Amino acid sequence: MTKEDMEMVAMEIVAYAGEARTQFLKAMDYMADKNWDEAEKLISEGYETVLSAHDSQTDMIAREAGGEDMELCFLMVHAQDHLMNAMLLGDMCKRFMKMMK
């Protein structure tokens, strides 16, 4: 995988993670309004979006494990940070839902 290919995958992960983060934050707004159905819907959608980012990540891991040379770029580090934060926010949404409902 070239550096340019890695950058494209990184941007894809950042985009998915950003969308998931937005969905999770909107879910928290719905929780604050006690609109549990909409909150649950957005949490579910957020996890689907995270899964799309995770699929891109898993593909890269599998390619590297298969022996393909990977040239790591700082943009990928940034993408992994965004993905981790989105996943954490999703987990927090689930916990907040349990506490608030």
All heavy atoms as an XYZ file, in Angstrom:
797
protein
N       0.852     -1.173      0.000
C       0.000      0.000      0.000
C       0.896      1.234      0.000
O       1.789      1.359      0.824
C      -0.906     -0.025      1.242
C      -1.788      1.188      1.377
S      -2.921      1.130      2.797
C      -4.248      0.197      2.102
N       0.614      2.142     -0.906
C       1.406      3.364     -0.984
C       0.966      4.353      0.090
O      -0.113      4.193      0.696
C       1.239      4.036     -2.366
O      -0.119      4.488     -2.489
C       1.598      3.086     -3.494
N       1.771      5.367      0.287
C       1.425      6.400      1.259
C       0.116      7.079      0.857
O      -0.731      7.375      1.707
C       2.546      7.424      1.372
C       2.269      8.485      2.411
C       3.401      9.472      2.549
C       3.046     10.506      3.599
N       4.026     11.563      3.682
N      -0.071      7.298     -0.429
C      -1.297      7.929     -0.913
C      -2.522      7.058     -0.638
O      -3.584      7.559     -0.253
C      -1.189      8.243     -2.416
C      -0.202      9.347     -2.742
C       1.262      8.887     -2.720
O       1.534      7.674     -2.852
O       2.133      9.750     -2.542
N      -2.365      5.744     -0.829
C      -3.471      4.818     -0.522
C      -3.793      4.856      0.972
O      -4.966      4.862      1.365
C      -3.112      3.384     -0.930
C      -3.009      3.192     -2.423
O      -3.600      3.991     -3.182
O      -2.323      2.235     -2.848
N      -2.750      4.868      1.785
C      -2.934      4.929      3.236
C      -3.652      6.216      3.622
O      -4.557      6.204      4.468
C      -1.583      4.843      3.949
C      -1.623      5.087      5.421
S      -1.681      3.676      6.524
C      -0.523      2.541      5.898
N      -3.290      7.318      3.005
C      -3.936      8.594      3.302
C      -5.413      8.565      2.929
O      -6.254      9.115      3.642
C      -3.222      9.734      2.579
C      -1.860     10.045      3.166
C      -1.056     11.036      2.344
O      -1.452     11.345      1.183
O      -0.024     11.504      2.847
N      -5.741      7.926      1.820
C      -7.148      7.820      1.409
C      -7.951      6.999      2.420
O      -9.072      7.366      2.779
C      -7.256      7.202      0.013
C      -6.768      8.109     -1.096
S      -7.653      9.678     -1.193
C      -9.282      9.126     -1.622
N      -7.398      5.900      2.877
C      -8.073      5.071      3.882
C      -8.204      5.861      5.181
O      -9.252      5.823      5.835
C      -7.322      3.734      4.110
C      -7.936      2.958      5.269
C      -7.335      2.889      2.837
N      -7.166      6.595      5.536
C      -7.211      7.401      6.757
C      -8.328      8.436      6.681
O      -9.086      8.620      7.650
C      -5.865      8.084      6.994
N      -8.471      9.089      5.550
C      -9.534     10.085      5.397
C     -10.917      9.433      5.474
O     -11.855     10.012      6.026
C      -9.367     10.853      4.084
C      -8.163     11.782      4.074
S      -8.133     12.958      5.454
C      -9.610     13.901      5.120
N     -11.021      8.231      4.945
C     -12.277      7.481      5.030
C     -12.620      7.187      6.497
O     -13.763      7.374      6.924
C     -12.117      6.178      4.240
C     -13.356      5.353      4.104
C     -13.094      4.140      3.224
O     -12.870      4.313      2.019
O     -13.119      3.018      3.772
N     -11.626      6.753      7.250
C     -11.837      6.458      8.667
C     -12.218      7.725      9.422
O     -13.147      7.715     10.249
C     -10.595      5.776      9.281
C     -10.421      4.371      8.689
C     -10.694      5.714     10.806
C      -9.111      3.701      9.044
N     -11.538      8.830      9.147
C     -11.854     10.102      9.805
C     -13.296     10.514      9.491
O     -14.041     10.943     10.387
C     -10.866     11.216      9.381
C     -11.370     12.590      9.805
C      -9.483     10.965      9.964
N     -13.705     10.362      8.241
C     -15.063     10.752      7.849
C     -16.110      9.897      8.573
O     -17.093     10.428      9.114
C     -15.233     10.649      6.338
N     -15.915      8.584      8.571
C     -16.852      7.707      9.268
C     -16.872      7.995     10.773
O     -17.936      8.054     11.387
C     -16.497      6.233      9.052
C     -16.888      5.676      7.709
C     -15.962      4.969      6.947
C     -18.178      5.804      7.210
C     -16.313      4.424      5.725
C     -18.533      5.260      5.991
C     -17.598      4.571      5.243
O     -17.947      4.035      4.039
N     -15.702      8.161     11.358
C     -15.625      8.419     12.797
C     -16.290      9.744     13.148
O     -16.983      9.850     14.166
C     -14.167      8.403     13.261
N     -16.104     10.742     12.311
C     -16.740     12.037     12.542
C     -18.254     11.949     12.469
O     -18.967     12.556     13.282
N     -18.746     11.198     11.494
C     -20.195     11.010     11.369
C     -20.746     10.265     12.585
O     -21.794     10.636     13.128
C     -20.517     10.253     10.087
C     -21.985      9.961      9.890
C     -22.859     11.208      9.733
O     -22.329     12.275      9.347
O     -24.067     11.107      9.997
N     -20.047      9.234     13.022
C     -20.488      8.477     14.199
C     -20.500      9.379     15.434
O     -21.445      9.335     16.233
C     -19.586      7.269     14.423
N     -19.484     10.187     15.584
C     -19.414     11.108     16.727
C     -20.622     12.037     16.732
O     -21.256     12.250     17.767
C     -18.118     11.915     16.671
C     -17.948     12.897     17.809
C     -16.635     13.682     17.656
N     -16.455     14.600     18.751
C     -16.965     15.833     18.787
N     -17.679     16.295     17.782
N     -16.744     16.613     19.820
N     -20.961     12.563     15.571
C     -22.124     13.432     15.448
C     -23.402     12.692     15.828
O     -24.255     13.228     16.553
C     -22.227     13.977     14.009
O     -21.066     14.760     13.730
C     -23.472     14.832     13.822
N     -23.543     11.455     15.377
C     -24.724     10.663     15.710
C     -24.807     10.411     17.218
O     -25.884     10.523     17.811
C     -24.703      9.336     14.942
C     -24.928      9.531     13.452
C     -24.551      8.325     12.619
O     -23.536      7.685     12.862
N     -25.373      8.029     11.621
N     -23.699     10.088     17.825
C     -23.694      9.836     19.268
C     -24.013     11.104     20.066
O     -24.748     11.060     21.055
C     -22.363      9.234     19.716
C     -22.100      7.853     19.199
C     -20.843      7.497     18.731
C     -23.098      6.886     19.176
C     -20.581      6.215     18.265
C     -22.855      5.602     18.706
C     -21.593      5.269     18.245
N     -23.468     12.233     19.646
C     -23.749     13.487     20.361
C     -25.219     13.881     20.217
O     -25.839     14.358     21.170
C     -22.828     14.603     19.865
C     -21.364     14.468     20.292
C     -20.509     15.534     19.606
C     -21.216     14.544     21.802
N     -25.784     13.661     19.033
C     -27.216     13.928     18.848
C     -28.041     12.994     19.731
O     -29.068     13.397     20.286
C     -27.613     13.760     17.383
C     -27.184     14.904     16.500
C     -27.662     14.694     15.062
C     -27.176     15.804     14.157
N     -27.565     15.569     12.758
N     -27.589     11.752     19.864
C     -28.288     10.803     20.742
C     -28.292     11.320     22.170
O     -29.308     11.202     22.878
C     -27.625      9.427     20.667
N     -27.191     11.910     22.614
C     -27.140     12.469     23.965
C     -28.131     13.620     24.117
O     -28.758     13.767     25.169
C     -25.726     12.927     24.305
C     -24.786     11.790     24.581
S     -23.195     12.465     25.127
C     -22.336     10.949     25.472
N     -28.276     14.422     23.063
C     -29.267     15.501     23.110
C     -30.667     14.928     23.281
O     -31.471     15.442     24.064
C     -29.204     16.350     21.834
C     -27.948     17.192     21.739
O     -27.309     17.455     22.785
O     -27.594     17.591     20.609
N     -30.963     13.851     22.553
C     -32.273     13.209     22.691
C     -32.455     12.615     24.091
O     -33.543     12.663     24.647
C     -32.479     12.131     21.629
C     -32.870     12.684     20.273
C     -32.094     12.440     19.157
C     -34.032     13.436     20.124
C     -32.457     12.938     17.913
C     -34.401     13.937     18.886
C     -33.613     13.692     17.788
O     -33.975     14.189     16.562
N     -31.393     12.067     24.647
C     -31.486     11.538     26.009
C     -31.815     12.654     26.992
O     -32.617     12.450     27.915
C     -30.166     10.862     26.416
C     -29.971      9.488     25.841
S     -28.479      8.720     26.514
C     -27.379      8.885     25.124
N     -31.200     13.800     26.809
C     -31.463     14.932     27.700
C     -32.932     15.341     27.643
O     -33.497     15.795     28.644
C     -30.567     16.110     27.336
N     -33.548     15.147     26.472
C     -34.969     15.467     26.296
C     -35.874     14.281     26.607
O     -37.082     14.350     26.389
C     -35.221     15.932     24.856
C     -34.531     17.246     24.535
O     -34.259     18.026     25.469
O     -34.263     17.484     23.341
N     -35.275     13.191     27.071
C     -35.990     11.957     27.393
C     -36.706     11.350     26.181
O     -37.732     10.691     26.314
C     -36.952     12.166     28.557
C     -36.240     12.575     29.837
C     -37.162     12.575     31.006
C     -36.540     13.056     32.304
N     -35.140     13.080     32.473
N     -36.128     11.566     25.018
C     -36.650     10.989     23.782
C     -35.844      9.708     23.514
O     -34.928      9.685     22.701
C     -36.529     11.986     22.633
C     -37.234     11.523     21.380
O     -37.488     10.327     21.200
N     -37.528     12.470     20.500
N     -36.180      8.671     24.240
C     -35.391      7.439     24.259
C     -35.385      6.730     22.911
O     -34.354      6.176     22.514
C     -35.896      6.492     25.348
C     -36.029      7.169     26.683
C     -37.171      7.316     27.405
C     -35.004      7.800     27.445
N     -36.920      7.999     28.567
C     -35.589      8.314     28.624
C     -33.634      8.011     27.249
C     -34.880      8.996     29.601
C     -32.910      8.695     28.222
C     -33.527      9.177     29.378
N     -36.504      6.742     22.205
C     -36.569      6.039     20.915
C     -35.597      6.645     19.902
O     -34.869      5.927     19.221
C     -37.995      6.052     20.352
C     -38.947      5.190     21.153
O     -38.478      4.273     21.867
O     -40.170      5.433     21.072
N     -35.604      7.978     19.806
C     -34.688      8.640     18.869
C     -33.235      8.455     19.302
O     -32.348      8.282     18.460
C     -35.025     10.132     18.734
C     -36.268     10.402     17.930
C     -36.173      9.902     16.494
O     -35.129     10.095     15.844
O     -37.168      9.320     16.017
N     -32.995      8.497     20.604
C     -31.634      8.299     21.106
C     -31.134      6.900     20.745
O     -30.011      6.748     20.247
C     -31.584      8.513     22.616
N     -31.969      5.907     20.981
C     -31.571      4.530     20.660
C     -31.337      4.353     19.164
O     -30.394      3.667     18.753
C     -32.629      3.547     21.152
C     -32.614      3.387     22.660
C     -33.734      2.498     23.192
O     -34.569      2.013     22.397
O     -33.767      2.289     24.418
N     -32.165      4.989     18.359
C     -32.001      4.916     16.898
C     -30.647      5.498     16.484
O     -29.915      4.905     15.689
C     -33.146      5.670     16.225
C     -33.073      5.698     14.721
C     -34.225      6.508     14.136
C     -33.982      6.731     12.656
N     -34.772      7.847     12.145
N     -30.311      6.661     17.024
C     -29.040      7.291     16.663
C     -27.841      6.522     17.191
O     -26.797      6.470     16.535
C     -29.002      8.738     17.154
C     -29.744      9.716     16.246
C     -29.863     11.073     16.911
C     -29.029      9.845     14.908
N     -27.965      5.921     18.363
C     -26.866      5.102     18.879
C     -26.640      3.919     17.949
O     -25.499      3.600     17.598
C     -27.148      4.646     20.329
C     -27.087      5.845     21.286
C     -26.153      3.563     20.752
C     -27.596      5.555     22.679
N     -27.709      3.295     17.524
C     -27.595      2.166     16.595
C     -26.960      2.609     15.282
O     -26.059      1.940     14.753
C     -28.984      1.572     16.348
O     -28.910      0.508     15.446
N     -27.410      3.724     14.750
C     -26.831      4.253     13.509
C     -25.361      4.604     13.699
O     -24.535      4.385     12.798
C     -27.610      5.478     13.042
C     -28.995      5.160     12.531
C     -29.816      6.399     12.211
O     -29.280      7.531     12.278
O     -31.008      6.236     11.883
N     -25.026      5.154     14.864
C     -23.637      5.495     15.146
C     -22.742      4.271     15.130
O     -21.639      4.292     14.574
N     -23.233      3.175     15.712
C     -22.436      1.946     15.713
C     -22.307      1.353     14.310
O     -21.268      0.780     13.970
C     -22.999      0.921     16.695
C     -22.468      1.124     18.090
C     -23.253      1.688     19.080
C     -21.156      0.791     18.411
C     -22.759      1.905     20.358
C     -20.652      0.995     19.681
C     -21.460      1.547     20.644
O     -20.953      1.761     21.897
N     -23.331      1.516     13.477
C     -23.219      1.068     12.086
C     -22.148      1.865     11.357
O     -21.371      1.320     10.567
C     -24.561      1.209     11.377
C     -25.602      0.201     11.811
C     -26.947      0.425     11.141
O     -26.987      1.018     10.041
O     -27.960      0.002     11.727
N     -22.096      3.157     11.638
C     -21.087      4.019     11.018
C     -19.689      3.656     11.511
O     -18.730      3.599     10.723
C     -21.409      5.501     11.290
O     -22.750      5.778     10.855
C     -20.451      6.415     10.554
N     -19.558      3.400     12.803
C     -18.275      2.962     13.362
C     -17.833      1.662     12.690
O     -16.649      1.487     12.379
C     -18.355      2.785     14.893
C     -17.199      1.956     15.428
C     -18.379      4.140     15.585
N     -18.784      0.777     12.444
C     -18.458     -0.492     11.802
C     -17.865     -0.274     10.413
O     -16.936     -0.983     10.011
C     -19.696     -1.388     11.726
C     -19.486     -2.785     11.167
C     -18.458     -3.563     11.983
C     -20.810     -3.541     11.120
N     -18.359      0.715      9.691
C     -17.798      1.021      8.371
C     -16.336      1.451      8.494
O     -15.489      1.028      7.701
C     -18.612      2.119      7.686
O     -19.910      1.668      7.418
N     -16.048      2.289      9.484
C     -14.658      2.704      9.712
C     -13.821      1.509     10.133
O     -12.678      1.339      9.672
C     -14.612      3.794     10.786
N     -14.375      0.683     10.982
C     -13.656     -0.495     11.462
C     -13.353     -1.458     10.321
O     -12.279     -2.081     10.285
C     -14.471     -1.189     12.557
C     -13.728     -2.241     13.278
N     -13.821     -3.565     12.963
C     -12.844     -2.162     14.311
C     -13.033     -4.270     13.766
N     -12.439     -3.434     14.598
N     -14.267     -1.573      9.367
C     -14.027     -2.432      8.200
C     -12.810     -1.962      7.406
O     -11.989     -2.777      6.980
C     -15.259     -2.471      7.291
C     -16.407     -3.274      7.872
O     -16.188     -4.045      8.832
O     -17.535     -3.119      7.361
N     -12.696     -0.650      7.221
C     -11.529     -0.099      6.516
C     -10.248     -0.395      7.284
O      -9.229     -0.776      6.709
C     -11.676      1.416      6.343
O     -12.795      1.713      5.566
N     -10.315     -0.243      8.578
C      -9.161     -0.514      9.438
C      -8.784     -1.998      9.385
O      -7.614     -2.339      9.255
C      -9.508     -0.096     10.865
C      -8.430     -0.367     11.881
C      -8.943     -0.114     13.288
O      -9.963     -0.659     13.681
N      -8.227      0.713     14.029
N      -9.772     -2.864      9.478
C      -9.523     -4.305      9.479
C      -8.907     -4.760      8.168
O      -8.019     -5.621      8.149
C     -10.836     -5.071      9.758
O     -11.334     -4.651     11.027
C     -10.615     -6.565      9.778
N      -9.362     -4.166      7.069
C      -8.791     -4.503      5.763
C      -7.294     -4.187      5.733
O      -6.493     -4.997      5.259
C      -9.518     -3.748      4.652
C      -8.938     -4.048      3.285
O      -8.945     -5.230      2.880
O      -8.463     -3.095      2.625
N      -6.922     -3.048      6.260
C      -5.497     -2.684      6.303
C      -4.709     -3.639      7.179
O      -3.606     -4.052      6.829
C      -5.327     -1.263      6.826
C      -5.608     -0.219      5.802
S      -5.234      1.449      6.368
C      -4.026      1.221      7.608
N      -5.265     -3.993      8.324
C      -4.577     -4.910      9.236
C      -4.374     -6.259      8.564
O      -3.287     -6.855      8.644
C      -5.358     -5.052     10.560
C      -5.303     -3.725     11.333
C      -4.807     -6.200     11.404
C      -6.255     -3.668     12.508
N      -5.398     -6.733      7.889
C      -5.303     -8.029      7.202
C      -4.260     -7.987      6.090
O      -3.494     -8.943      5.911
C      -6.664     -8.421      6.630
N      -4.224     -6.887      5.363
C      -3.236     -6.758      4.287
C      -1.808     -6.747      4.838
O      -0.918     -7.391      4.297
C      -3.522     -5.501      3.471
C      -4.802     -5.642      2.646
C      -5.255     -4.350      2.056
N      -4.360     -3.912      0.988
C      -4.609     -2.863      0.222
N      -5.719     -2.168      0.380
N      -3.757     -2.517     -0.711
N      -1.618     -6.027      5.930
C      -0.286     -5.992      6.539
C       0.084     -7.360      7.104
O       1.219     -7.821      6.951
C      -0.211     -4.929      7.630
C       1.200     -4.769      8.183
C       1.312     -3.619      9.158
O       0.412     -3.449     10.001
O       2.319     -2.900      9.075
N      -0.872     -8.015      7.746
C      -0.615     -9.354      8.295
C      -0.288    -10.349      7.180
O       0.460    -11.306      7.398
C      -1.824     -9.847      9.081
N      -0.826    -10.092      5.984
C      -0.546    -10.942      4.833
C       0.789    -10.651      4.169
O       1.124    -11.252      3.154
N       1.522     -9.707      4.718
C       2.854     -9.438      4.208
C       2.982     -8.173      3.377
O       4.072     -7.829      2.924
N       1.875     -7.489      3.147
C       1.953     -6.257      2.356
C       2.648     -5.168      3.156
O       2.414     -5.005      4.355
C       0.549     -5.795      1.957
C       0.570     -4.643      0.983
C      -0.810     -4.305      0.435
O      -1.695     -5.188      0.427
O      -0.988     -3.149      0.029
N       3.519     -4.440      2.493
C       4.268     -3.370      3.135
C       3.362     -2.160      3.348
O       2.653     -1.745      2.435
C       5.458     -2.981      2.251
C       6.647     -2.509      3.043
O       6.689     -2.739      4.257
O       7.552     -1.916      2.413
N       3.363     -1.618      4.545
C       2.543     -0.451      4.875
C       3.450      0.694      5.281
O       4.300      0.547      6.153
C       1.594     -0.758      6.041
C       0.605     -1.834      5.777
S      -0.712     -1.205      4.748
C      -1.574     -2.726      4.405
N       3.242      1.845      4.645
C       3.991      3.040      4.994
C       3.085      3.917      5.854
O       2.169      4.572      5.361
C       4.416      3.792      3.732
C       5.323      4.958      4.003
C       5.785      5.637      2.719
O       5.739      5.012      1.658
O       6.201      6.798      2.823
N       3.303      3.877      7.167
C       2.450      4.599      8.105
C       2.615      6.106      7.929
O       3.725      6.610      7.756
C       2.807      4.203      9.544
C       1.938      4.813     10.634
C       0.500      4.341     10.500
C       2.482      4.462     12.001
N       1.497      6.813      7.969
C       1.539      8.266      7.880
C       0.856      8.851      9.115
O       0.037      8.196      9.765
C       0.864      8.752      6.597
S      -0.882      8.336      6.466
N       1.190     10.080      9.436
C       0.612     10.715     10.619
C      -0.895     10.846     10.496
O      -1.619     10.781     11.485
C       1.254     12.086     10.871
C       0.831     12.677     12.177
C       1.312     12.171     13.372
C      -0.073     13.720     12.214
C       0.903     12.693     14.585
C      -0.493     14.256     13.435
C       0.000     13.743     14.617
N      -1.388     10.992      9.276
C      -2.827     11.082      9.053
C      -3.534      9.816      9.542
O      -4.639      9.887     10.086
C      -3.112     11.324      7.568
C      -4.541     11.650      7.183
C      -5.068     12.854      7.942
C      -4.612     11.903      5.683
N      -2.895      8.655      9.403
C      -3.501      7.415      9.894
C      -3.537      7.397     11.421
O      -4.496      6.927     12.012
C      -2.754      6.186      9.360
C      -3.372      4.871      9.788
S      -5.138      4.696      9.405
C      -5.080      4.468      7.643
N      -2.513      7.924     12.048
C      -2.508      8.025     13.512
C      -3.680      8.908     13.951
O      -4.420      8.573     14.879
C      -1.166      8.586     14.027
C      -1.209      8.837     15.524
C      -0.015      7.659     13.657
N      -3.868      9.996     13.253
C      -4.974     10.914     13.520
C      -6.317     10.193     13.327
O      -7.234     10.340     14.153
C      -4.860     12.106     12.565
C      -5.926     13.124     12.686
N      -6.098     13.918     13.794
C      -6.895     13.500     11.809
C      -7.118     14.735     13.604
N      -7.625     14.494     12.411
N      -6.433      9.409     12.281
C      -7.669      8.668     11.998
C      -7.968      7.665     13.109
O      -9.121      7.515     13.534
C      -7.556      7.951     10.650
N      -6.938      6.981     13.582
C      -7.136      6.000     14.651
C      -7.602      6.687     15.933
O      -8.429      6.147     16.667
C      -5.838      5.215     14.894
C      -5.416      4.366     13.716
C      -6.462      3.362     13.315
O      -7.010      2.644     14.141
N      -6.754      3.295     12.028
N      -7.082      7.883     16.171
C      -7.503      8.659     17.333
C      -8.984      9.018     17.223
O      -9.749      8.869     18.181
C      -6.636      9.913     17.443
C      -6.944     10.741     18.673
O      -7.063     10.166     19.773
O      -7.053     11.975     18.534
N      -9.401      9.469     16.056
C     -10.811      9.805     15.838
C     -11.707      8.582     16.016
O     -12.769      8.668     16.645
C     -11.021     10.388     14.435
C     -10.779     11.849     14.364
N     -11.759     12.774     14.604
C      -9.655     12.546     14.079
C     -11.249     13.990     14.474
N      -9.979     13.877     14.154
N     -11.278      7.453     15.479
C     -12.079      6.238     15.584
C     -12.211      5.793     17.041
O     -13.304      5.458     17.502
C     -11.480      5.120     14.724
C     -12.219      3.784     14.742
C     -13.681      3.953     14.355
C     -11.511      2.800     13.812
N     -11.104      5.814     17.759
C     -11.136      5.416     19.167
C     -12.079      6.315     19.967
O     -12.862      5.846     20.789
C      -9.730      5.469     19.765
C      -9.698      5.067     21.234
S      -8.229      5.628     22.099
C      -8.483      7.381     22.147
N     -12.025      7.612     19.712
C     -12.885      8.543     20.441
C     -14.358      8.324     20.101
O     -15.221      8.399     20.982
C     -12.479      9.988     20.163
C     -11.250     10.376     20.941
O     -11.161     10.122     22.128
N     -10.287     10.975     20.262
N     -14.660      8.044     18.841
C     -16.048      7.772     18.455
C     -16.547      6.502     19.137
O     -17.684      6.461     19.639
C     -16.161      7.653     16.932
N     -15.713      5.489     19.174
C     -16.113      4.236     19.820
C     -16.350      4.450     21.318
O     -17.320      3.930     21.879
C     -15.053      3.161     19.576
C     -14.973      2.739     18.115
S     -13.573      1.672     17.729
C     -14.172      0.129     18.410
N     -15.488      5.211     21.946
C     -15.655      5.506     23.367
C     -16.945      6.291     23.612
O     -17.688      6.004     24.551
C     -14.450      6.282     23.895
C     -14.512      6.705     25.359
C     -14.636      5.495     26.285
C     -13.287      7.526     25.706
N     -17.221      7.254     22.754
C     -18.439      8.044     22.906
C     -19.679      7.165     22.753
O     -20.661      7.328     23.486
C     -18.452      9.185     21.885
C     -19.559     10.213     22.026
C     -19.569     10.839     23.416
C     -19.385     11.278     20.954
N     -19.639      6.204     21.842
C     -20.748      5.267     21.698
C     -20.962      4.452     22.959
O     -22.099      4.263     23.408
N     -19.873      3.975     23.531
C     -19.973      3.219     24.781
C     -20.542      4.083     25.906
O     -21.349      3.623     26.715
C     -18.607      2.669     25.197
C     -18.095      1.596     24.240
O     -18.900      1.044     23.461
O     -16.880      1.308     24.282
N     -20.124      5.343     25.956
C     -20.641      6.250     26.976
C     -22.137      6.499     26.770
O     -22.894      6.578     27.744
C     -19.859      7.564     26.952
C     -18.426      7.406     27.455
S     -17.455      8.916     27.284
C     -18.296      9.984     28.420
N     -22.566      6.614     25.531
C     -23.992      6.800     25.251
C     -24.807      5.645     25.815
O     -25.852      5.861     26.436
C     -24.237      6.896     23.744
S     -23.939      8.513     23.038
N     -24.333      4.429     25.589
C     -25.050      3.265     26.110
C     -25.148      3.317     27.632
O     -26.192      3.034     28.212
C     -24.356      1.974     25.682
C     -24.592      1.589     24.253
C     -23.923      0.251     23.971
C     -24.263     -0.263     22.604
N     -23.642     -1.576     22.360
N     -24.070      3.676     28.282
C     -24.075      3.749     29.751
C     -24.979      4.866     30.255
O     -25.715      4.701     31.218
C     -22.668      3.937     30.286
C     -21.805      2.723     30.057
C     -20.811      2.573     31.154
N     -20.052      1.375     30.892
C     -19.968      0.380     31.750
N     -20.589      0.450     32.905
N     -19.252     -0.672     31.482
N     -24.907      6.020     29.587
C     -25.774      7.131     29.983
C     -27.246      6.751     29.825
O     -28.069      7.114     30.664
C     -25.472      8.396     29.169
C     -24.168      9.057     29.489
C     -23.565      9.880     28.568
C     -23.542      8.874     30.714
C     -22.361     10.521     28.851
C     -22.344      9.480     31.007
C     -21.757     10.316     30.072
N     -27.547      6.028     28.767
C     -28.927      5.598     28.538
C     -29.408      4.739     29.716
O     -30.500      4.948     30.229
C     -29.023      4.804     27.232
C     -30.407      4.310     26.908
S     -31.494      5.574     26.270
C     -30.986      5.598     24.580
N     -28.560      3.817     30.168
C     -28.927      2.975     31.313
C     -29.128      3.797     32.565
O     -30.023      3.537     33.364
C     -27.840      1.923     31.570
C     -27.815      0.780     30.595
C     -26.722     -0.191     30.968
C     -26.594     -1.303     29.939
N     -25.491     -2.211     30.255
N     -28.279      4.788     32.761
C     -28.369      5.597     33.984
C     -29.554      6.545     33.974
O     -30.146      6.809     35.021
C     -27.072      6.413     34.167
C     -25.863      5.540     34.459
S     -24.279      6.402     34.727
C     -24.424      7.972     34.017
N     -29.897      7.038     32.812
C     -30.923      8.087     32.719
C     -32.339      7.548     32.501
O     -33.301      8.226     32.833
C     -30.576      9.056     31.582
C     -29.298      9.819     31.791
S     -28.806     10.770     30.339
C     -30.050     12.045     30.329
N     -32.442      6.377     31.957
C     -33.751      5.851     31.573
C     -34.538      5.364     32.756
O     -34.072      4.803     33.673
C     -33.560      4.715     30.555
C     -34.744      4.505     29.676
C     -34.373      3.577     28.554
C     -35.595      3.308     27.701
N     -35.330      2.373     26.643
